[in-house]
Amino acid sequence: MQAPPRPKTIGHFIGGAAVDPASATRFGEVFDPARGEVQARVAFADEATVDHAVRAARQAFAGWSRTPIGKRTEILFSFRELMRKHVADFAALVSSEHGKIVHDAEGEVARALEVIDFACGLAQQTKGQFSENVSRSVDTYSLRQPVGVCAGITPFNFPMMVPAWMFAPAIAAGNAFVLKPSERDPSASVLVAQLWKEAGLPDGVFNVVHGDKVAVDALLAHPMVDAISFVGSTPIAKHVYETAAKNGKRVQALGGAKNHMVILPDADMDAAADALVSAAYGSAGQRCMAISASVTVGDAAGPLLDAVRTRVAKLKVGAGHDRTNDMGPVVTAQARDRILGAIELGLKAGATLAIDGRDLRVGGYEGGFFIGPTLFDNVKPEMSIYRDEIFGPVLVNLRSATLEDAIGLIARNPYGNGTAIFTRNGAAARKFQNEVEVGMVGINVPIPVPVGYYSFGGWKNSLFGDLHIYGEEGFRFYTRGKVVTSRWDEAGAGVNLGFPTHK
């Protein structure tokens, strides 16, 4: 009997070259979530490997930061075109390791390209300002200069889009970059590194190290890392923020979410149900902007939930490579078991299980990490299924008497990432957008992820740091301001010990 083939091994990419994974001493397993089988191993970086990557980035930074803007723009455009040519390859990699349906993965790549498109305008985003004659023969002008070596620590749920939020503006601004992608779906990041090299990016400007907490902590403490960007759960975001700040680094750390969608009685219930099902169960609920809590106001609950049940009954759950499927598995067995445990806690707390996805079976994929769409009704704010970020295909519905009560409910929630309201009433929508304490708001739009030329970021426990990610704020994060005051006339002003003024 022939032995099964040994899984491939995914290695690091440092200094413009792939690192032999055989040199690693620790490895992680990369699963095919639809089958529940290990499809690859990934090398885990130790402190020495992280140091190698950071030093390669530091060495490359000196030359890249002085590269003319036109040349940097040319390389960005070349990379953008290579990305476009490989959309199908990226989608296949993401689908196979994450589990999301391949057309969903293609959408993720498209949103990554939006940010890369914006980064191609680096000449506009990095220019300063000039003021002539602020005093007699004195001019003042400002510069935006790159920070240095930047590191990105990214989650499994968007292995293409979230890294692009970070590396595109960082590299465009003249920085060098070290990416630590999720160890659950690492392959897309290696292909990104290969395409950067093909586009002409100098060796060492973009590096990839895989790993777990060892690699993360090494980046947070490394004295040559100047800025850290992170997306993940709130407890880890807080750890990253506090540790990186303590080590003198610029840091932005995006945390968890409990995104609410408020439905008023006057809403178009068919449109609201379509949006709610799409936003709650797309990517098996594994999105930081997924709607995980609906808030039905007044008598909206009955017609809305009836419409949701009708739509959920028609959803097809299966393997990600099959485009006819609507929803795939969750990423790991541990994630599946954690989500099932959350459902049990909801039942014990007394919530009404309106749609039960626990016993879903997918023919031919019996070992896969599948959970069907699940809906709880009559949920109370004190229940764990409302308080906790479940990060799976579980939607909870809370009933509210008024819009004011719904806004108050959202204000009391510790998260403030995204929210939405569905209504035909412009005054109600305006009240909601003005008063809700959330960073990203949708009006009749369920997932208000901003386009690439705005910025992404939440409030409260969904963001630690002052600046949001990508867009104009992304360029501000990855550059430092410098102000120059100059005089070139030859006449001396004489000795004056008083504080200088503009006169």
Secondary structure in CASP SS format (residue, H / E / C, confidence):
PFRMAT SS
TARGET T0000
AUTHOR 0000-0000-0000
METHOD secondary structure of the structure
MODEL  1
M C 1.00
Q C 1.00
A C 1.00
P C 1.00
P C 1.00
R C 1.00
P C 1.00
K E 1.00
T E 1.00
I E 1.00
G C 1.00
H C 1.00
F E 1.00
I E 1.00
G C 1.00
G C 1.00
A E 1.00
A E 1.00
V C 1.00
D C 1.00
P H 1.00
A H 1.00
S H 1.00
A C 1.00
T C 1.00
R E 1.00
F E 1.00
G E 1.00
E E 1.00
V E 1.00
F E 1.00
D E 1.00
P C 1.00
A C 1.00
R C 1.00
G C 1.00
E E 1.00
V E 1.00
Q E 1.00
A E 1.00
R E 1.00
V E 1.00
A E 1.00
F E 1.00
A C 1.00
D C 1.00
E H 1.00
A H 1.00
T H 1.00
V H 1.00
D H 1.00
H H 1.00
A H 1.00
V H 1.00
R H 1.00
A H 1.00
A H 1.00
R H 1.00
Q H 1.00
A H 1.00
F H 1.00
A H 1.00
G H 1.00
W H 1.00
S C 1.00
R C 1.00
T C 1.00
P C 1.00
I H 1.00
G H 1.00
K H 1.00
R H 1.00
T H 1.00
E H 1.00
I H 1.00
L H 1.00
F H 1.00
S H 1.00
F H 1.00
R H 1.00
E H 1.00
L H 1.00
M H 1.00
R H 1.00
K H 1.00
H C 1.00
V H 1.00
A H 1.00
D H 1.00
F H 1.00
A H 1.00
A H 1.00
L H 1.00
V H 1.00
S H 1.00
S H 1.00
E H 1.00
H H 1.00
G C 1.00
K C 1.00
I C 1.00
V H 1.00
H H 1.00
D H 1.00
A H 1.00
E H 1.00
G H 1.00
E H 1.00
V H 1.00
A H 1.00
R H 1.00
A H 1.00
L H 1.00
E H 1.00
V H 1.00
I H 1.00
D H 1.00
F H 1.00
A H 1.00
C C 1.00
G C 1.00
L H 1.00
A H 1.00
Q H 1.00
Q H 1.00
T C 1.00
K C 1.00
G C 1.00
Q C 1.00
F E 1.00
S E 1.00
E E 1.00
N E 1.00
V E 1.00
S E 1.00
R C 1.00
S C 1.00
V E 1.00
D E 1.00
T E 1.00
Y E 1.00
S E 1.00
L E 1.00
R E 1.00
Q E 1.00
P E 1.00
V C 1.00
G C 1.00
V E 1.00
C E 1.00
A E 1.00
G E 1.00
I E 1.00
T C 1.00
P C 1.00
F C 1.00
N C 1.00
F C 1.00
P C 1.00
M C 1.00
M H 1.00
V H 1.00
P H 1.00
A H 1.00
W H 1.00
M H 1.00
F H 1.00
A H 1.00
P H 1.00
A H 1.00
I H 1.00
A H 1.00
A C 1.00
G C 1.00
N C 1.00
A E 1.00
F E 1.00
V E 1.00
L E 1.00
K E 1.00
P C 1.00
S C 1.00
E C 1.00
R C 1.00
D C 1.00
P C 1.00
S H 1.00
A H 1.00
S H 1.00
V H 1.00
L H 1.00
V H 1.00
A H 1.00
Q H 1.00
L H 1.00
W H 1.00
K H 1.00
E H 1.00
A H 1.00
G C 1.00
L C 1.00
P C 1.00
D C 1.00
G C 1.00
V C 1.00
F E 1.00
N E 1.00
V E 1.00
V C 1.00
H C 1.00
G C 1.00
D C 1.00
K H 1.00
V H 1.00
A H 1.00
V H 1.00
D H 1.00
A H 1.00
L H 1.00
L H 1.00
A H 1.00
H C 1.00
P C 1.00
M C 1.00
V C 1.00
D C 1.00
A E 1.00
I E 1.00
S E 1.00
F E 1.00
V E 1.00
G C 1.00
S C 1.00
T H 1.00
P H 1.00
I H 1.00
A H 1.00
K H 1.00
H H 1.00
V H 1.00
Y H 1.00
E H 1.00
T H 1.00
A H 1.00
A H 1.00
K H 1.00
N C 1.00
G C 1.00
K C 1.00
R E 1.00
V E 1.00
Q E 1.00
A E 1.00
L E 1.00
G C 1.00
G C 1.00
A C 1.00
K C 1.00
N E 1.00
H E 1.00
M E 1.00
V E 1.00
I E 1.00
L C 1.00
P C 1.00
D C 1.00
A C 1.00
D C 1.00
M H 1.00
D H 1.00
A H 1.00
A H 1.00
A H 1.00
D H 1.00
A H 1.00
L H 1.00
V H 1.00
S H 1.00
A H 1.00
A H 1.00
Y H 1.00
G H 1.00
S H 1.00
A H 1.00
G H 1.00
Q C 1.00
R C 1.00
C C 1.00
M C 1.00
A C 1.00
I E 1.00
S E 1.00
A E 1.00
S E 1.00
V E 1.00
T E 1.00
V E 1.00
G C 1.00
D C 1.00
A C 1.00
A H 1.00
G H 1.00
P H 1.00
L H 1.00
L H 1.00
D H 1.00
A H 1.00
V H 1.00
R H 1.00
T H 1.00
R H 1.00
V H 1.00
A C 1.00
K C 1.00
L C 1.00
K C 1.00
V E 1.00
G C 1.00
A C 1.00
G C 1.00
H C 1.00
D C 1.00
R C 1.00
T C 1.00
N C 1.00
D C 1.00
M E 1.00
G C 1.00
P C 1.00
V C 1.00
V C 1.00
T C 1.00
A H 1.00
Q H 1.00
A H 1.00
R H 1.00
D H 1.00
R H 1.00
I H 1.00
L H 1.00
G H 1.00
A H 1.00
I H 1.00
E H 1.00
L H 1.00
G H 1.00
L H 1.00
K H 1.00
A H 1.00
G C 1.00
A C 1.00
T E 1.00
L E 1.00
A E 1.00
I E 1.00
D C 1.00
G C 1.00
R C 1.00
D C 1.00
L C 1.00
R C 1.00
V C 1.00
G C 1.00
G C 1.00
Y C 1.00
E C 1.00
G C 1.00
G C 1.00
F C 1.00
F C 1.00
I C 1.00
G C 1.00
P C 1.00
T E 1.00
L E 1.00
F E 1.00
D E 1.00
N C 1.00
V C 1.00
K C 1.00
P C 1.00
E C 1.00
M C 1.00
S H 1.00
I H 1.00
Y H 1.00
R H 1.00
D C 1.00
E C 1.00
I C 1.00
F C 1.00
G C 1.00
P C 1.00
V E 1.00
L E 1.00
V E 1.00
N E 1.00
L E 1.00
R E 1.00
S E 1.00
A C 1.00
T C 1.00
L H 1.00
E H 1.00
D H 1.00
A H 1.00
I H 1.00
G H 1.00
L H 1.00
I H 1.00
A H 1.00
R H 1.00
N C 1.00
P C 1.00
Y E 1.00
G E 1.00
N C 1.00
G E 1.00
T E 1.00
A E 1.00
I E 1.00
F E 1.00
T C 1.00
R C 1.00
N C 1.00
G H 1.00
A H 1.00
A H 1.00
A H 1.00
R H 1.00
K H 1.00
F H 1.00
Q H 1.00
N H 1.00
E H 1.00
V C 1.00
E C 1.00
V C 1.00
G C 1.00
M E 1.00
V E 1.00
G E 1.00
I E 1.00
N C 1.00
V C 1.00
P C 1.00
I C 1.00
P C 1.00
V C 1.00
P C 1.00
V C 1.00
G C 1.00
Y C 1.00
Y C 1.00
S C 1.00
F E 1.00
G C 1.00
G C 1.00
W E 1.00
K E 1.00
N C 1.00
S C 1.00
L E 1.00
F E 1.00
G C 1.00
D C 1.00
L C 1.00
H C 1.00
I E 1.00
Y C 1.00
G H 1.00
E H 1.00
E H 1.00
G H 1.00
F H 1.00
R H 1.00
F H 1.00
Y C 1.00
T E 1.00
R E 1.00
G E 1.00
K E 1.00
V E 1.00
V E 1.00
T E 1.00
S E 1.00
R E 1.00
W C 1.00
D C 1.00
E C 1.00
A C 1.00
G C 1.00
A C 1.00
G C 1.00
V C 1.00
N C 1.00
L C 1.00
G C 1.00
F C 1.00
P C 1.00
T C 1.00
H C 1.00
K C 1.00
END
